[in-house]
Amino acid sequence: MSNRNIILALLGAALTGASVAMLLAPDSGKKTRKKLMRSAIDIKDTVAYVLLQVEDQMDHMRGKMGKDADTDENRGLATSDPR
C-alpha cells in the first residue's frame, strides 16, 4: 500500500469518526450540521496540504533522480560502445 493510500485511509477514518461523534452528540441539528461543515472544511484543508507536501517530495525525488542520471559516470556508460 502506498503512502498516499495510507494517508487517505487515515483521513477518511478521521472524517468518519468525527461525523459519527457529531451525530451522536447531544446538540441540536443546526449546531451539529455547523460542526460537521467545519470539520469537513478542516479535513479538506488538511488533505490539500498533505497532498501538496507529497507532490513537493515527489518533484524533489524526480529532480534528484534526473541529476543522478546526468552524472559523468552515467553519461559515459550511456555513450560507451558495447563492442
PDB file with SEQRES, HELIX, SHEET and CRYST1 records, atoms N, CA, C and O in Angstrom:
SEQRES   1 A   83  MET SER ASN ARG ASN ILE ILE LEU ALA LEU LEU GLY ALA          
SEQRES   2 A   83  ALA LEU THR GLY ALA SER VAL ALA MET LEU LEU ALA PRO          
SEQRES   3 A   83  ASP SER GLY LYS LYS THR ARG LYS LYS LEU MET ARG SER          
SEQRES   4 A   83  ALA ILE ASP ILE LYS ASP THR VAL ALA TYR VAL LEU LEU          
SEQRES   5 A   83  GLN VAL GLU ASP GLN MET ASP HIS MET ARG GLY LYS MET          
SEQRES   6 A   83  GLY LYS ASP ALA ASP THR ASP GLU ASN ARG GLY LEU ALA          
SEQRES   7 A   83  THR SER ASP PRO ARG                                          
HELIX    1 AA1 ASN A    3  LEU A   24  1                                  22    
HELIX    2 AA2 GLY A   29  ALA A   69  1                                  41    
HELIX    3 AA3 ASP A   72  THR A   79  1                                   8    
CRYST1    1.000    1.000    1.000  90.00  90.00  90.00 P 1           1          
ATOM      1  N   MET A   1       0.850  -1.169   0.000  1.00  0.00           N  
ATOM      2  CA  MET A   1       0.000   0.000   0.000  1.00  0.00           C  
ATOM      3  C   MET A   1       0.904   1.242   0.000  1.00  0.00           C  
ATOM      4  O   MET A   1       1.840   1.331   0.794  1.00  0.00           O  
ATOM      5  N   SER A   2       0.622   2.188  -0.885  1.00  0.00           N  
ATOM      6  CA  SER A   2       1.474   3.369  -0.987  1.00  0.00           C  
ATOM      7  C   SER A   2       1.194   4.342   0.154  1.00  0.00           C  
ATOM      8  O   SER A   2       0.161   4.269   0.818  1.00  0.00           O  
ATOM      9  N   ASN A   3       2.135   5.249   0.361  1.00  0.00           N  
ATOM     10  CA  ASN A   3       1.982   6.255   1.422  1.00  0.00           C  
ATOM     11  C   ASN A   3       0.739   7.105   1.202  1.00  0.00           C  
ATOM     12  O   ASN A   3       0.041   7.453   2.155  1.00  0.00           O  
ATOM     13  N   ARG A   4       0.464   7.436  -0.054  1.00  0.00           N  
ATOM     14  CA  ARG A   4      -0.706   8.260  -0.356  1.00  0.00           C  
ATOM     15  C   ARG A   4      -1.995   7.536   0.057  1.00  0.00           C  
ATOM     16  O   ARG A   4      -2.893   8.146   0.637  1.00  0.00           O  
ATOM     17  N   ASN A   5      -2.081   6.245  -0.241  1.00  0.00           N  
ATOM     18  CA  ASN A   5      -3.268   5.475   0.131  1.00  0.00           C  
ATOM     19  C   ASN A   5      -3.424   5.394   1.647  1.00  0.00           C  
ATOM     20  O   ASN A   5      -4.538   5.450   2.167  1.00  0.00           O  
ATOM     21  N   ILE A   6      -2.316   5.263   2.339  1.00  0.00           N  
ATOM     22  CA  ILE A   6      -2.364   5.193   3.803  1.00  0.00           C  
ATOM     23  C   ILE A   6      -2.854   6.519   4.369  1.00  0.00           C  
ATOM     24  O   ILE A   6      -3.692   6.548   5.270  1.00  0.00           O  
ATOM     25  N   ILE A   7      -2.326   7.617   3.835  1.00  0.00           N  
ATOM     26  CA  ILE A   7      -2.746   8.944   4.305  1.00  0.00           C  
ATOM     27  C   ILE A   7      -4.223   9.155   4.039  1.00  0.00           C  
ATOM     28  O   ILE A   7      -4.954   9.628   4.910  1.00  0.00           O  
ATOM     29  N   LEU A   8      -4.670   8.805   2.833  1.00  0.00           N  
ATOM     30  CA  LEU A   8      -6.091   8.972   2.507  1.00  0.00           C  
ATOM     31  C   LEU A   8      -6.979   8.084   3.375  1.00  0.00           C  
ATOM     32  O   LEU A   8      -8.071   8.500   3.763  1.00  0.00           O  
ATOM     33  N   ALA A   9      -6.532   6.881   3.683  1.00  0.00           N  
ATOM     34  CA  ALA A   9      -7.302   5.989   4.548  1.00  0.00           C  
ATOM     35  C   ALA A   9      -7.408   6.564   5.957  1.00  0.00           C  
ATOM     36  O   ALA A   9      -8.478   6.535   6.565  1.00  0.00           O  
ATOM     37  N   LEU A  10      -6.301   7.083   6.472  1.00  0.00           N  
ATOM     38  CA  LEU A  10      -6.323   7.682   7.811  1.00  0.00           C  
ATOM     39  C   LEU A  10      -7.233   8.910   7.863  1.00  0.00           C  
ATOM     40  O   LEU A  10      -7.985   9.093   8.820  1.00  0.00           O  
ATOM     41  N   LEU A  11      -7.159   9.744   6.832  1.00  0.00           N  
ATOM     42  CA  LEU A  11      -8.011  10.934   6.803  1.00  0.00           C  
ATOM     43  C   LEU A  11      -9.485  10.551   6.658  1.00  0.00           C  
ATOM     44  O   LEU A  11     -10.357  11.181   7.255  1.00  0.00           O  
ATOM     45  N   GLY A  12      -9.753   9.524   5.867  1.00  0.00           N  
ATOM     46  CA  GLY A  12     -11.129   9.044   5.731  1.00  0.00           C  
ATOM     47  C   GLY A  12     -11.664   8.500   7.048  1.00  0.00           C  
ATOM     48  O   GLY A  12     -12.816   8.735   7.410  1.00  0.00           O  
ATOM     49  N   ALA A  13     -10.817   7.777   7.752  1.00  0.00           N  
ATOM     50  CA  ALA A  13     -11.223   7.245   9.053  1.00  0.00           C  
ATOM     51  C   ALA A  13     -11.467   8.377  10.050  1.00  0.00           C  
ATOM     52  O   ALA A  13     -12.401   8.317  10.849  1.00  0.00           O  
ATOM     53  N   ALA A  14     -10.623   9.408   9.999  1.00  0.00           N  
ATOM     54  CA  ALA A  14     -10.806  10.564  10.890  1.00  0.00           C  
ATOM     55  C   ALA A  14     -12.118  11.270  10.587  1.00  0.00           C  
ATOM     56  O   ALA A  14     -12.849  11.656  11.499  1.00  0.00           O  
ATOM     57  N   LEU A  15     -12.415  11.437   9.303  1.00  0.00           N  
ATOM     58  CA  LEU A  15     -13.665  12.089   8.911  1.00  0.00           C  
ATOM     59  C   LEU A  15     -14.867  11.264   9.365  1.00  0.00           C  
ATOM     60  O   LEU A  15     -15.848  11.814   9.865  1.00  0.00           O  
ATOM     61  N   THR A  16     -14.790   9.962   9.192  1.00  0.00           N  
ATOM     62  CA  THR A  16     -15.883   9.083   9.622  1.00  0.00           C  
ATOM     63  C   THR A  16     -16.062   9.155  11.134  1.00  0.00           C  
ATOM     64  O   THR A  16     -17.187   9.260  11.621  1.00  0.00           O  
ATOM     65  N   GLY A  17     -14.977   9.101  11.868  1.00  0.00           N  
ATOM     66  CA  GLY A  17     -15.054   9.180  13.326  1.00  0.00           C  
ATOM     67  C   GLY A  17     -15.631  10.505  13.796  1.00  0.00           C  
ATOM     68  O   GLY A  17     -16.451  10.546  14.713  1.00  0.00           O  
ATOM     69  N   ALA A  18     -15.194  11.593  13.159  1.00  0.00           N  
ATOM     70  CA  ALA A  18     -15.714  12.914  13.526  1.00  0.00           C  
ATOM     71  C   ALA A  18     -17.202  13.015  13.215  1.00  0.00           C  
ATOM     72  O   ALA A  18     -17.969  13.582  13.993  1.00  0.00           O  
ATOM     73  N   SER A  19     -17.604  12.464  12.079  1.00  0.00           N  
ATOM     74  CA  SER A  19     -19.021  12.506  11.695  1.00  0.00           C  
ATOM     75  C   SER A  19     -19.886  11.722  12.680  1.00  0.00           C  
ATOM     76  O   SER A  19     -20.942  12.196  13.100  1.00  0.00           O  
ATOM     77  N   VAL A  20     -19.443  10.544  13.038  1.00  0.00           N  
ATOM     78  CA  VAL A  20     -20.203   9.724  13.991  1.00  0.00           C  
ATOM     79  C   VAL A  20     -20.283  10.426  15.343  1.00  0.00           C  
ATOM     80  O   VAL A  20     -21.340  10.444  15.975  1.00  0.00           O  
ATOM     81  N   ALA A  21     -19.180  10.999  15.783  1.00  0.00           N  
ATOM     82  CA  ALA A  21     -19.176  11.708  17.069  1.00  0.00           C  
ATOM     83  C   ALA A  21     -20.139  12.887  17.047  1.00  0.00           C  
ATOM     84  O   ALA A  21     -20.843  13.136  18.025  1.00  0.00           O  
ATOM     85  N   MET A  22     -20.169  13.601  15.950  1.00  0.00           N  
ATOM     86  CA  MET A  22     -21.068  14.745  15.838  1.00  0.00           C  
ATOM     87  C   MET A  22     -22.529  14.303  15.818  1.00  0.00           C  
ATOM     88  O   MET A  22     -23.391  14.938  16.425  1.00  0.00           O  
ATOM     89  N   LEU A  23     -22.787  13.217  15.117  1.00  0.00           N  
ATOM     90  CA  LEU A  23     -24.166  12.742  15.023  1.00  0.00           C  
ATOM     91  C   LEU A  23     -24.679  12.208  16.359  1.00  0.00           C  
ATOM     92  O   LEU A  23     -25.877  12.269  16.636  1.00  0.00           O  
ATOM     93  N   LEU A  24     -23.794  11.698  17.167  1.00  0.00           N  
ATOM     94  CA  LEU A  24     -24.199  11.168  18.469  1.00  0.00           C  
ATOM     95  C   LEU A  24     -24.154  12.221  19.577  1.00  0.00           C  
ATOM     96  O   LEU A  24     -24.559  11.954  20.708  1.00  0.00           O  
ATOM     97  N   ALA A  25     -23.667  13.401  19.255  1.00  0.00           N  
ATOM     98  CA  ALA A  25     -23.562  14.469  20.253  1.00  0.00           C  
ATOM     99  C   ALA A  25     -24.955  15.000  20.594  1.00  0.00           C  
ATOM    100  O   ALA A  25     -25.852  14.987  19.750  1.00  0.00           O  
ATOM    101  N   PRO A  26     -25.131  15.459  21.812  1.00  0.00           N  
ATOM    102  CA  PRO A  26     -26.451  15.928  22.236  1.00  0.00           C  
ATOM    103  C   PRO A  26     -26.744  17.386  21.846  1.00  0.00           C  
ATOM    104  O   PRO A  26     -27.404  18.097  22.604  1.00  0.00           O  
ATOM    105  N   ASP A  27     -26.269  17.840  20.685  1.00  0.00           N  
ATOM    106  CA  ASP A  27     -26.559  19.187  20.210  1.00  0.00           C  
ATOM    107  C   ASP A  27     -27.764  19.179  19.286  1.00  0.00           C  
ATOM    108  O   ASP A  27     -28.216  18.122  18.844  1.00  0.00           O  
ATOM    109  N   SER A  28     -28.276  20.364  18.999  1.00  0.00           N  
ATOM    110  CA  SER A  28     -29.386  20.476  18.052  1.00  0.00           C  
ATOM    111  C   SER A  28     -28.874  20.165  16.649  1.00  0.00           C  
ATOM    112  O   SER A  28     -27.668  20.170  16.399  1.00  0.00           O  
ATOM    113  N   GLY A  29     -29.791  19.898  15.753  1.00  0.00           N  
ATOM    114  CA  GLY A  29     -29.428  19.584  14.371  1.00  0.00           C  
ATOM    115  C   GLY A  29     -28.650  20.704  13.715  1.00  0.00           C  
ATOM    116  O   GLY A  29     -27.696  20.455  12.978  1.00  0.00           O  
ATOM    117  N   LYS A  30     -29.054  21.946  13.980  1.00  0.00           N  
ATOM    118  CA  LYS A  30     -28.389  23.091  13.379  1.00  0.00           C  
ATOM    119  C   LYS A  30     -26.932  23.186  13.837  1.00  0.00           C  
ATOM    120  O   LYS A  30     -26.036  23.396  13.020  1.00  0.00           O  
ATOM    121  N   LYS A  31     -26.697  23.031  15.140  1.00  0.00           N  
ATOM    122  CA  LYS A  31     -25.331  23.075  15.672  1.00  0.00           C  
ATOM    123  C   LYS A  31     -24.503  21.910  15.131  1.00  0.00           C  
ATOM    124  O   LYS A  31     -23.334  22.072  14.780  1.00  0.00           O  
ATOM    125  N   THR A  32     -25.120  20.748  15.072  1.00  0.00           N  
ATOM    126  CA  THR A  32     -24.417  19.563  14.589  1.00  0.00           C  
ATOM    127  C   THR A  32     -24.007  19.742  13.133  1.00  0.00           C  
ATOM    128  O   THR A  32     -22.881  19.404  12.766  1.00  0.00           O  
ATOM    129  N   ARG A  33     -24.897  20.266  12.298  1.00  0.00           N  
ATOM    130  CA  ARG A  33     -24.576  20.494  10.894  1.00  0.00           C  
ATOM    131  C   ARG A  33     -23.436  21.502  10.753  1.00  0.00           C  
ATOM    132  O   ARG A  33     -22.558  21.330   9.907  1.00  0.00           O  
ATOM    133  N   LYS A  34     -23.445  22.541  11.568  1.00  0.00           N  
ATOM    134  CA  LYS A  34     -22.363  23.527  11.523  1.00  0.00           C  
ATOM    135  C   LYS A  34     -21.029  22.878  11.910  1.00  0.00           C  
ATOM    136  O   LYS A  34     -20.002  23.126  11.278  1.00  0.00           O  
ATOM    137  N   LYS A  35     -21.058  22.047  12.954  1.00  0.00           N  
ATOM    138  CA  LYS A  35     -19.831  21.369  13.382  1.00  0.00           C  
ATOM    139  C   LYS A  35     -19.325  20.425  12.289  1.00  0.00           C  
ATOM    140  O   LYS A  35     -18.125  20.357  12.025  1.00  0.00           O  
ATOM    141  N   LEU A  36     -20.246  19.702  11.661  1.00  0.00           N  
ATOM    142  CA  LEU A  36     -19.854  18.796  10.584  1.00  0.00           C  
ATOM    143  C   LEU A  36     -19.238  19.572   9.421  1.00  0.00           C  
ATOM    144  O   LEU A  36     -18.233  19.153   8.847  1.00  0.00           O  
ATOM    145  N   MET A  37     -19.848  20.703   9.083  1.00  0.00           N  
ATOM    146  CA  MET A  37     -19.331  21.511   7.989  1.00  0.00           C  
ATOM    147  C   MET A  37     -17.931  22.033   8.329  1.00  0.00           C  
ATOM    148  O   MET A  37     -17.032  22.008   7.488  1.00  0.00           O  
ATOM    149  N   ARG A  38     -17.758  22.499   9.553  1.00  0.00           N  
ATOM    150  CA  ARG A  38     -16.449  22.987   9.988  1.00  0.00           C  
ATOM    151  C   ARG A  38     -15.408  21.859   9.947  1.00  0.00           C  
ATOM    152  O   ARG A  38     -14.277  22.058   9.504  1.00  0.00           O  
ATOM    153  N   SER A  39     -15.804  20.698  10.408  1.00  0.00           N  
ATOM    154  CA  SER A  39     -14.888  19.550  10.395  1.00  0.00           C  
ATOM    155  C   SER A  39     -14.535  19.151   8.968  1.00  0.00           C  
ATOM    156  O   SER A  39     -13.378  18.854   8.673  1.00  0.00           O  
ATOM    157  N   ALA A  40     -15.522  19.142   8.089  1.00  0.00           N  
ATOM    158  CA  ALA A  40     -15.276  18.771   6.695  1.00  0.00           C  
ATOM    159  C   ALA A  40     -14.322  19.764   6.036  1.00  0.00           C  
ATOM    160  O   ALA A  40     -13.429  19.364   5.289  1.00  0.00           O  
ATOM    161  N   ILE A  41     -14.504  21.045   6.306  1.00  0.00           N  
ATOM    162  CA  ILE A  41     -13.616  22.067   5.733  1.00  0.00           C  
ATOM    163  C   ILE A  41     -12.202  21.899   6.276  1.00  0.00           C  
ATOM    164  O   ILE A  41     -11.235  21.987   5.520  1.00  0.00           O  
ATOM    165  N   ASP A  42     -12.074  21.659   7.582  1.00  0.00           N  
ATOM    166  CA  ASP A  42     -10.755  21.451   8.182  1.00  0.00           C  
ATOM    167  C   ASP A  42     -10.059  20.240   7.567  1.00  0.00           C  
ATOM    168  O   ASP A  42      -8.871  20.296   7.250  1.00  0.00           O  
ATOM    169  N   ILE A  43     -10.794  19.160   7.400  1.00  0.00           N  
ATOM    170  CA  ILE A  43     -10.213  17.942   6.837  1.00  0.00           C  
ATOM    171  C   ILE A  43      -9.838  18.169   5.376  1.00  0.00           C  
ATOM    172  O   ILE A  43      -8.787  17.706   4.932  1.00  0.00           O  
ATOM    173  N   LYS A  44     -10.683  18.874   4.621  1.00  0.00           N  
ATOM    174  CA  LYS A  44     -10.377  19.183   3.222  1.00  0.00           C  
ATOM    175  C   LYS A  44      -9.074  19.977   3.137  1.00  0.00           C  
ATOM    176  O   LYS A  44      -8.223  19.696   2.294  1.00  0.00           O  
ATOM    177  N   ASP A  45      -8.926  20.965   4.009  1.00  0.00           N  
ATOM    178  CA  ASP A  45      -7.705  21.776   4.021  1.00  0.00           C  
ATOM    179  C   ASP A  45      -6.482  20.929   4.386  1.00  0.00           C  
ATOM    180  O   ASP A  45      -5.408  21.095   3.808  1.00  0.00           O  
ATOM    181  N   THR A  46      -6.655  20.030   5.341  1.00  0.00           N  
ATOM    182  CA  THR A  46      -5.558  19.145   5.745  1.00  0.00           C  
ATOM    183  C   THR A  46      -5.158  18.228   4.598  1.00  0.00           C  
ATOM    184  O   THR A  46      -3.970  18.047   4.332  1.00  0.00           O  
ATOM    185  N   VAL A  47      -6.136  17.650   3.924  1.00  0.00           N  
ATOM    186  CA  VAL A  47      -5.853  16.763   2.793  1.00  0.00           C  
ATOM    187  C   VAL A  47      -5.127  17.536   1.696  1.00  0.00           C  
ATOM    188  O   VAL A  47      -4.152  17.042   1.131  1.00  0.00           O  
ATOM    189  N   ALA A  48      -5.593  18.737   1.396  1.00  0.00           N  
ATOM    190  CA  ALA A  48      -4.940  19.549   0.365  1.00  0.00           C  
ATOM    191  C   ALA A  48      -3.492  19.834   0.741  1.00  0.00           C  
ATOM    192  O   ALA A  48      -2.603  19.758  -0.107  1.00  0.00           O  
ATOM    193  N   TYR A  49      -3.251  20.160   2.006  1.00  0.00           N  
ATOM    194  CA  TYR A  49      -1.895  20.439   2.471  1.00  0.00           C  
ATOM    195  C   TYR A  49      -1.014  19.193   2.360  1.00  0.00           C  
ATOM    196  O   TYR A  49       0.119  19.271   1.882  1.00  0.00           O  
ATOM    197  N   VAL A  50      -1.530  18.058   2.796  1.00  0.00           N  
ATOM    198  CA  VAL A  50      -0.750  16.818   2.744  1.00  0.00           C  
ATOM    199  C   VAL A  50      -0.435  16.447   1.299  1.00  0.00           C  
ATOM    200  O   VAL A  50       0.684  16.034   0.995  1.00  0.00           O  
ATOM    201  N   LEU A  51      -1.408  16.590   0.414  1.00  0.00           N  
ATOM    202  CA  LEU A  51      -1.167  16.256  -0.990  1.00  0.00           C  
ATOM    203  C   LEU A  51      -0.125  17.190  -1.614  1.00  0.00           C  
ATOM    204  O   LEU A  51       0.684  16.753  -2.433  1.00  0.00           O  
ATOM    205  N   LEU A  52      -0.138  18.460  -1.237  1.00  0.00           N  
ATOM    206  CA  LEU A  52       0.885  19.378  -1.725  1.00  0.00           C  
ATOM    207  C   LEU A  52       2.270  18.970  -1.232  1.00  0.00           C  
ATOM    208  O   LEU A  52       3.250  19.041  -1.974  1.00  0.00           O  
ATOM    209  N   GLN A  53       2.340  18.539   0.032  1.00  0.00           N  
ATOM    210  CA  GLN A  53       3.617  18.089   0.583  1.00  0.00           C  
ATOM    211  C   GLN A  53       4.120  16.849  -0.152  1.00  0.00           C  
ATOM    212  O   GLN A  53       5.307  16.745  -0.461  1.00  0.00           O  
ATOM    213  N   VAL A  54       3.217  15.912  -0.431  1.00  0.00           N  
ATOM    214  CA  VAL A  54       3.591  14.691  -1.151  1.00  0.00           C  
ATOM    215  C   VAL A  54       4.052  15.053  -2.559  1.00  0.00           C  
ATOM    216  O   VAL A  54       5.042  14.512  -3.052  1.00  0.00           O  
ATOM    217  N   GLU A  55       3.332  15.967  -3.202  1.00  0.00           N  
ATOM    218  CA  GLU A  55       3.708  16.387  -4.549  1.00  0.00           C  
ATOM    219  C   GLU A  55       5.095  17.048  -4.550  1.00  0.00           C  
ATOM    220  O   GLU A  55       5.904  16.791  -5.441  1.00  0.00           O  
ATOM    221  N   ASP A  56       5.360  17.884  -3.568  1.00  0.00           N  
ATOM    222  CA  ASP A  56       6.674  18.517  -3.458  1.00  0.00           C  
ATOM    223  C   ASP A  56       7.774  17.477  -3.276  1.00  0.00           C  
ATOM    224  O   ASP A  56       8.840  17.577  -3.883  1.00  0.00           O  
ATOM    225  N   GLN A  57       7.510  16.481  -2.437  1.00  0.00           N  
ATOM    226  CA  GLN A  57       8.507  15.419  -2.226  1.00  0.00           C  
ATOM    227  C   GLN A  57       8.742  14.632  -3.505  1.00  0.00           C  
ATOM    228  O   GLN A  57       9.878  14.282  -3.823  1.00  0.00           O  
ATOM    229  N   MET A  58       7.672  14.355  -4.241  1.00  0.00           N  
ATOM    230  CA  MET A  58       7.815  13.621  -5.498  1.00  0.00           C  
ATOM    231  C   MET A  58       8.607  14.439  -6.511  1.00  0.00           C  
ATOM    232  O   MET A  58       9.462  13.896  -7.210  1.00  0.00           O  
ATOM    233  N   ASP A  59       8.331  15.746  -6.598  1.00  0.00           N  
ATOM    234  CA  ASP A  59       9.093  16.605  -7.502  1.00  0.00           C  
ATOM    235  C   ASP A  59      10.569  16.613  -7.116  1.00  0.00           C  
ATOM    236  O   ASP A  59      11.447  16.552  -7.977  1.00  0.00           O  
ATOM    237  N   HIS A  60      10.830  16.690  -5.809  1.00  0.00           N  
ATOM    238  CA  HIS A  60      12.206  16.672  -5.325  1.00  0.00           C  
ATOM    239  C   HIS A  60      12.899  15.361  -5.718  1.00  0.00           C  
ATOM    240  O   HIS A  60      14.041  15.369  -6.179  1.00  0.00           O  
ATOM    241  N   MET A  61      12.207  14.252  -5.535  1.00  0.00           N  
ATOM    242  CA  MET A  61      12.785  12.956  -5.873  1.00  0.00           C  
ATOM    243  C   MET A  61      13.007  12.835  -7.383  1.00  0.00           C  
ATOM    244  O   MET A  61      14.021  12.289  -7.818  1.00  0.00           O  
ATOM    245  N   ARG A  62      12.059  13.345  -8.186  1.00  0.00           N  
ATOM    246  CA  ARG A  62      12.238  13.306  -9.642  1.00  0.00           C  
ATOM    247  C   ARG A  62      13.470  14.116 -10.039  1.00  0.00           C  
ATOM    248  O   ARG A  62      14.260  13.688 -10.880  1.00  0.00           O  
ATOM    249  N   GLY A  63      13.622  15.282  -9.429  1.00  0.00           N  
ATOM    250  CA  GLY A  63      14.786  16.108  -9.724  1.00  0.00           C  
ATOM    251  C   GLY A  63      16.074  15.426  -9.327  1.00  0.00           C  
ATOM    252  O   GLY A  63      17.068  15.482 -10.050  1.00  0.00           O  
ATOM    253  N   LYS A  64      16.052  14.784  -8.178  1.00  0.00           N  
ATOM    254  CA  LYS A  64      17.242  14.078  -7.701  1.00  0.00           C  
ATOM    255  C   LYS A  64      17.573  12.910  -8.631  1.00  0.00           C  
ATOM    256  O   LYS A  64      18.741  12.674  -8.939  1.00  0.00           O  
ATOM    257  N   MET A  65      16.562  12.192  -9.071  1.00  0.00           N  
ATOM    258  CA  MET A  65      16.789  11.072  -9.980  1.00  0.00           C  
ATOM    259  C   MET A  65      17.335  11.572 -11.314  1.00  0.00           C  
ATOM    260  O   MET A  65      18.200  10.934 -11.913  1.00  0.00           O  
ATOM    261  N   GLY A  66      16.827  12.717 -11.779  1.00  0.00           N  
ATOM    262  CA  GLY A  66      17.316  13.290 -13.029  1.00  0.00           C  
ATOM    263  C   GLY A  66      18.764  13.698 -12.925  1.00  0.00           C  
ATOM    264  O   GLY A  66      19.536  13.491 -13.861  1.00  0.00           O  
ATOM    265  N   LYS A  67      19.151  14.280 -11.790  1.00  0.00           N  
ATOM    266  CA  LYS A  67      20.545  14.676 -11.588  1.00  0.00           C  
ATOM    267  C   LYS A  67      21.448  13.458 -11.542  1.00  0.00           C  
ATOM    268  O   LYS A  67      22.554  13.487 -12.084  1.00  0.00           O  
ATOM    269  N   ASP A  68      20.991  12.379 -10.898  1.00  0.00           N  
ATOM    270  CA  ASP A  68      21.783  11.152 -10.822  1.00  0.00           C  
ATOM    271  C   ASP A  68      21.996  10.569 -12.217  1.00  0.00           C  
ATOM    272  O   ASP A  68      23.069  10.040 -12.507  1.00  0.00           O  
ATOM    273  N   ALA A  69      21.002  10.659 -13.068  1.00  0.00           N  
ATOM    274  CA  ALA A  69      21.103  10.110 -14.416  1.00  0.00           C  
ATOM    275  C   ALA A  69      22.055  10.937 -15.268  1.00  0.00           C  
ATOM    276  O   ALA A  69      22.613  10.423 -16.237  1.00  0.00           O  
ATOM    277  N   ASP A  70      22.252  12.210 -14.926  1.00  0.00           N  
ATOM    278  CA  ASP A  70      23.101  13.094 -15.716  1.00  0.00           C  
ATOM    279  C   ASP A  70      24.545  13.153 -15.231  1.00  0.00           C  
ATOM    280  O   ASP A  70      25.319  13.970 -15.730  1.00  0.00           O  
ATOM    281  N   THR A  71      24.925  12.328 -14.289  1.00  0.00           N  
ATOM    282  CA  THR A  71      26.297  12.364 -13.797  1.00  0.00           C  
ATOM    283  C   THR A  71      27.257  11.913 -14.889  1.00  0.00           C  
ATOM    284  O   THR A  71      26.859  11.215 -15.822  1.00  0.00           O  
ATOM    285  N   ASP A  72      28.518  12.309 -14.774  1.00  0.00           N  
ATOM    286  CA  ASP A  72      29.516  11.964 -15.786  1.00  0.00           C  
ATOM    287  C   ASP A  72      29.632  10.457 -15.966  1.00  0.00           C  
ATOM    288  O   ASP A  72      29.769   9.962 -17.084  1.00  0.00           O  
ATOM    289  N   GLU A  73      29.577   9.744 -14.862  1.00  0.00           N  
ATOM    290  CA  GLU A  73      29.728   8.289 -14.930  1.00  0.00           C  
ATOM    291  C   GLU A  73      28.603   7.672 -15.748  1.00  0.00           C  
ATOM    292  O   GLU A  73      28.849   6.830 -16.611  1.00  0.00           O  
ATOM    293  N   ASN A  74      27.374   8.086 -15.479  1.00  0.00           N  
ATOM    294  CA  ASN A  74      26.237   7.528 -16.201  1.00  0.00           C  
ATOM    295  C   ASN A  74      26.239   7.955 -17.664  1.00  0.00           C  
ATOM    296  O   ASN A  74      25.867   7.169 -18.535  1.00  0.00           O  
ATOM    297  N   ARG A  75      26.652   9.184 -17.945  1.00  0.00           N  
ATOM    298  CA  ARG A  75      26.742   9.619 -19.339  1.00  0.00           C  
ATOM    299  C   ARG A  75      27.790   8.797 -20.083  1.00  0.00           C  
ATOM    300  O   ARG A  75      27.601   8.448 -21.248  1.00  0.00           O  
ATOM    301  N   GLY A  76      28.885   8.494 -19.410  1.00  0.00           N  
ATOM    302  CA  GLY A  76      29.918   7.679 -20.038  1.00  0.00           C  
ATOM    303  C   GLY A  76      29.412   6.282 -20.344  1.00  0.00           C  
ATOM    304  O   GLY A  76      29.731   5.718 -21.391  1.00  0.00           O  
ATOM    305  N   LEU A  77      28.627   5.723 -19.437  1.00  0.00           N  
ATOM    306  CA  LEU A  77      28.072   4.391 -19.662  1.00  0.00           C  
ATOM    307  C   LEU A  77      27.068   4.412 -20.804  1.00  0.00           C  
ATOM    308  O   LEU A  77      27.008   3.472 -21.596  1.00  0.00           O  
ATOM    309  N   ALA A  78      26.293   5.458 -20.891  1.00  0.00           N  
ATOM    310  CA  ALA A  78      25.247   5.538 -21.917  1.00  0.00           C  
ATOM    311  C   ALA A  78      25.848   5.715 -23.303  1.00  0.00           C  
ATOM    312  O   ALA A  78      25.265   5.259 -24.287  1.00  0.00           O  
ATOM    313  N   THR A  79      27.003   6.369 -23.400  1.00  0.00           N  
ATOM    314  CA  THR A  79      27.590   6.631 -24.722  1.00  0.00           C  
ATOM    315  C   THR A  79      28.703   5.655 -25.077  1.00  0.00           C  
ATOM    316  O   THR A  79      29.227   5.700 -26.190  1.00  0.00           O  
ATOM    317  N   SER A  80      29.071   4.780 -24.160  1.00  0.00           N  
ATOM    318  CA  SER A  80      30.159   3.850 -24.469  1.00  0.00           C  
ATOM    319  C   SER A  80      29.719   2.822 -25.493  1.00  0.00           C  
ATOM    320  O   SER A  80      28.548   2.452 -25.574  1.00  0.00           O  
ATOM    321  N   ASP A  81      30.671   2.380 -26.255  1.00  0.00           N  
ATOM    322  CA  ASP A  81      30.410   1.393 -27.294  1.00  0.00           C  
ATOM    323  C   ASP A  81      30.477   0.000 -26.667  1.00  0.00           C  
ATOM    324  O   ASP A  81      31.507  -0.358 -26.095  1.00  0.00           O  
ATOM    325  N   PRO A  82      29.406  -0.795 -26.759  1.00  0.00           N  
ATOM    326  CA  PRO A  82      29.378  -2.098 -26.082  1.00  0.00           C  
ATOM    327  C   PRO A  82      30.211  -3.173 -26.767  1.00  0.00           C  
ATOM    328  O   PRO A  82      30.202  -4.314 -26.305  1.00  0.00           O  
ATOM    329  N   ARG A  83      30.930  -2.869 -27.848  1.00  0.00           N  
ATOM    330  CA  ARG A  83      31.696  -3.903 -28.576  1.00  0.00           C  
ATOM    331  C   ARG A  83      32.792  -4.406 -27.775  1.00  0.00           C  
ATOM    332  O   ARG A  83      33.537  -5.276 -28.226  1.00  0.00           O  
TER     333      ARG A  83                                                      
END                                                                             
